[in-house]
Amino acid sequence: SASEQDTYREAIAAGVIIIASAGNESTSAPSYPAAYDGVIGVSATTITNDIANYSNFGNDIDIAAPGGSNVTDLNGDGIGDGVLSTMGDDSNSGPIEFGYVTLTGTSMAAPHVAGVVALMKAVFPTLTPAQFRAALVAGDLTDDLGEPGRDDLYGYGLINAQKAVITATQLAGGQASAPGPILTSSASTLNFG
């Protein structure tokens, strides 16, 4: 709707970088909010960096990110090649039981991009939507997939966190912010300390 488009324009004008999943209907029909002007529309890729069979595509795709596919197990780990996600089961009357599950979809892909934007803003807090889009169009945030340059499957390519953080550091004049907490993990623990 026009009022929703206006709301997105206001948020973008206020400096918000808006990321949205493109949808899982395997169609080029516009899907909202990803199709609104200024919103970064995200398609989904598989473990082999191919476009996922469910992912929407078309003019509204700006970037691609891992969305997974649970119909394959190409890495041989015994579970589908989806995106490993945390989950809380509150169906019992007792405490929430936490665990992991593999999920798939452009709703798994969009958080990859949003997380990279957060990393960029950690290095360069004043990053604007215009600066982000300019870097995206220039190929400074992605690995090109599909047709050279922008295409309707991958947009400007597959998100690359390292390239994005380097770009943010350059935008910050080469002066990255002091590093925050260091993430460490093992087979049995995850430490955000």
PAKOLRO-254448 format. One record per residue (C-alpha): residue number from 0; x, y, z; residue in one letter. Coordinates in Angstrom, 3 decimals, m for minus. Example, Ala and Ser with C-alpha at 12.3 -4.5 7.8 and 13.67 -1.06 7.14 Angstrom:
0, 12.300, m4.500, 7.800, a
1, 13.670, m1.060, 7.140, s
% end
This chain:
0, 0.000, 0.000, 0.000, s
1, 1.054, 3.601, m0.460, a
2, 0.945, 4.193, 3.297, s
3, 3.270, 1.250, 3.949, e
4, 5.650, 2.476, 1.234, q
5, 5.623, 5.911, 2.885, d
6, 6.418, 4.315, 6.258, t
7, 9.391, 2.467, 4.788, y
8, 10.618, 5.650, 3.099, r
9, 10.400, 7.506, 6.434, e
10, 12.352, 4.763, 8.226, a
11, 15.008, 4.728, 5.506, i
12, 15.244, 8.533, 5.629, a
13, 15.824, 8.177, 9.391, a
14, 18.827, 5.916, 8.667, g
15, 17.284, 2.453, 9.040, v
16, 18.569, m0.242, 6.679, i
17, 15.564, m2.509, 6.080, i
18, 16.137, m6.140, 5.107, i
19, 13.247, m8.416, 4.047, a
20, 12.895, m11.987, 2.876, s
21, 11.764, m12.284, m0.741, a
22, 9.281, m15.106, m0.146, g
23, 9.132, m18.845, m0.712, n
24, 6.665, m19.245, m3.564, e
25, 9.238, m19.723, m6.380, s
26, 7.738, m16.814, m8.285, t
27, 8.786, m13.493, m9.743, s
28, 5.594, m11.845, m8.489, a
29, 6.333, m8.993, m6.067, p
30, 6.348, m10.031, m2.411, s
31, 6.040, m7.401, 0.287, y
32, 7.754, m5.882, 2.166, p
33, 10.770, m6.976, 0.059, a
34, 9.307, m5.344, m3.064, a
35, 8.937, m1.880, m1.525, y
36, 11.329, 0.785, m2.820, d
37, 14.403, 1.071, m0.614, g
38, 13.923, m2.292, 1.121, v
39, 16.727, m4.841, 0.577, i
40, 15.046, m7.983, m0.825, g
41, 16.829, m11.261, m0.024, v
42, 16.624, m14.499, m2.018, s
43, 17.797, m17.849, m0.632, a
44, 20.635, m20.139, m1.688, t
45, 21.407, m23.782, m0.966, t
46, 24.617, m25.292, 0.442, i
47, 25.990, m25.360, m3.140, t
48, 25.241, m21.618, m3.640, n
49, 22.495, m22.383, m6.153, d
50, 19.215, m20.534, m5.857, i
51, 16.889, m22.543, m3.600, a
52, 13.972, m24.135, m5.471, n
53, 11.438, m22.341, m3.238, y
54, 13.040, m18.879, m3.358, s
55, 11.255, m16.008, m5.041, n
56, 13.207, m14.197, m7.735, f
57, 12.809, m11.179, m9.984, g
58, 13.345, m7.425, m10.083, n
59, 12.967, m7.033, m6.315, d
60, 15.935, m9.234, m5.402, i
61, 18.883, m7.178, m4.166, d
62, 21.043, m9.847, m2.531, i
63, 21.191, m13.580, m1.769, a
64, 22.069, m15.428, 1.428, a
65, 21.970, m19.008, 2.740, p
66, 18.417, m20.272, 3.130, g
67, 19.179, m23.976, 2.947, g
68, 17.371, m27.034, 1.679, s
69, 16.379, m29.917, 3.934, n
70, 15.885, m32.291, 0.972, v
71, 19.665, m32.789, 0.649, t
72, 22.501, m33.803, 2.981, d
73, 25.479, m32.925, 0.792, l
74, 27.818, m32.339, 3.731, n
75, 27.042, m35.825, 5.087, g
76, 26.305, m34.773, 8.666, d
77, 23.117, m36.814, 8.884, g
78, 20.728, m33.859, 8.837, i
79, 19.250, m31.847, 5.996, g
80, 21.248, m28.949, 4.595, d
81, 19.001, m26.325, 6.139, g
82, 20.074, m23.475, 8.385, v
83, 20.790, m24.692, 11.914, l
84, 18.646, m22.665, 14.286, s
85, 17.920, m22.583, 17.982, t
86, 14.448, m23.494, 19.157, m
87, 12.484, m23.483, 22.369, g
88, 9.688, m26.002, 22.912, d
89, 7.103, m24.709, 25.378, d
90, 4.398, m27.294, 24.602, s
91, 4.941, m29.061, 27.942, n
92, 3.756, m27.664, 31.241, s
93, 7.350, m27.617, 32.526, g
94, 10.241, m25.366, 31.623, p
95, 11.047, m24.547, 28.011, i
96, 13.165, m27.229, 26.381, e
97, 15.866, m25.690, 24.198, f
98, 17.382, m27.407, 21.200, g
99, 18.355, m27.101, 17.568, y
100, 16.461, m27.594, 14.349, v
101, 17.289, m27.036, 10.683, t
102, 14.977, m24.589, 8.964, l
103, 14.806, m23.394, 5.371, t
104, 13.483, m20.376, 3.538, g
105, 14.126, m16.787, 2.662, t
106, 13.247, m16.113, 6.310, s
107, 16.501, m17.898, 7.135, m
108, 18.404, m15.938, 4.470, a
109, 17.312, m12.426, 5.485, a
110, 18.786, m12.688, 9.022, p
111, 22.180, m13.503, 7.495, h
112, 22.080, m10.162, 5.704, v
113, 20.704, m8.312, 8.746, a
114, 23.518, m9.800, 10.845, g
115, 26.110, m8.568, 8.368, v
116, 24.542, m5.093, 8.479, v
117, 24.882, m5.233, 12.277, a
118, 28.563, m6.153, 11.915, l
119, 29.045, m3.252, 9.531, m
120, 27.339, m0.840, 11.925, k
121, 29.514, m2.118, 14.773, a
122, 32.530, m0.955, 12.777, v
123, 30.897, 2.124, 11.221, f
124, 27.906, 3.174, 13.371, p
125, 26.853, 5.990, 11.034, t
126, 26.405, 3.665, 8.023, l
127, 23.437, 4.949, 6.036, t
128, 21.026, 3.048, 3.792, p
129, 22.445, 4.963, 0.795, a
130, 26.021, 3.959, 1.689, q
131, 24.943, 0.344, 2.154, f
132, 23.144, 0.291, m1.207, r
133, 26.065, 1.968, m3.003, a
134, 28.479, m0.635, m1.609, a
135, 26.047, m3.398, m2.573, l
136, 25.724, m2.144, m6.158, v
137, 29.519, m1.770, m6.399, a
138, 29.979, m5.442, m5.441, g
139, 31.775, m4.570, m2.203, d
140, 29.499, m6.713, m0.001, l
141, 28.968, m9.833, m2.084, t
142, 30.390, m12.635, m4.170, d
143, 28.830, m12.456, m7.626, d
144, 26.757, m15.516, m8.557, l
145, 24.725, m16.224, m11.669, g
146, 24.875, m13.742, m14.505, e
147, 27.667, m11.148, m14.129, p
148, 26.460, m8.128, m12.183, g
149, 22.917, m7.879, m10.897, r
150, 20.499, m10.630, m11.878, d
151, 16.982, m11.685, m10.898, d
152, 18.056, m14.763, m8.884, l
153, 20.896, m13.483, m6.690, y
154, 20.541, m9.708, m6.983, g
155, 24.052, m8.318, m6.629, y
156, 25.355, m11.640, m5.297, g
157, 25.808, m13.762, m2.189, l
158, 26.450, m11.793, 1.025, i
159, 30.080, m11.935, 2.150, n
160, 30.568, m10.834, 5.764, a
161, 34.321, m10.358, 5.482, q
162, 34.047, m8.093, 2.430, k
163, 31.247, m6.153, 4.131, a
164, 33.234, m5.521, 7.312, v
165, 36.294, m4.482, 5.298, i
166, 34.068, m2.071, 3.353, t
167, 32.620, m0.671, 6.595, a
168, 36.143, m0.223, 7.974, t
169, 37.126, 1.687, 4.843, q
170, 34.005, 3.851, 5.105, l
171, 35.009, 4.579, 8.696, a
172, 38.308, 5.939, 7.416, g
173, 40.195, 2.775, 8.223, g
174, 39.470, 3.213, 11.910, q
175, 37.363, 0.305, 13.111, a
176, 35.636, 0.567, 16.472, s
177, 37.159, m1.344, 19.360, a
178, 36.202, m5.008, 19.115, p
179, 33.350, m6.161, 21.291, g
180, 32.801, m9.588, 22.791, p
181, 34.498, m12.515, 21.101, i
182, 32.282, m15.432, 20.105, l
183, 33.759, m18.850, 20.785, t
184, 32.162, m22.256, 20.352, s
185, 32.844, m25.932, 20.733, s
186, 30.765, m29.074, 20.263, a
187, 29.284, m28.639, 23.733, s
188, 29.248, m24.885, 24.488, t
189, 28.642, m21.485, 22.966, l
190, 30.199, m18.535, 24.752, n
191, 29.279, m14.928, 24.034, f
192, 31.862, m13.639, 26.560, g
% end
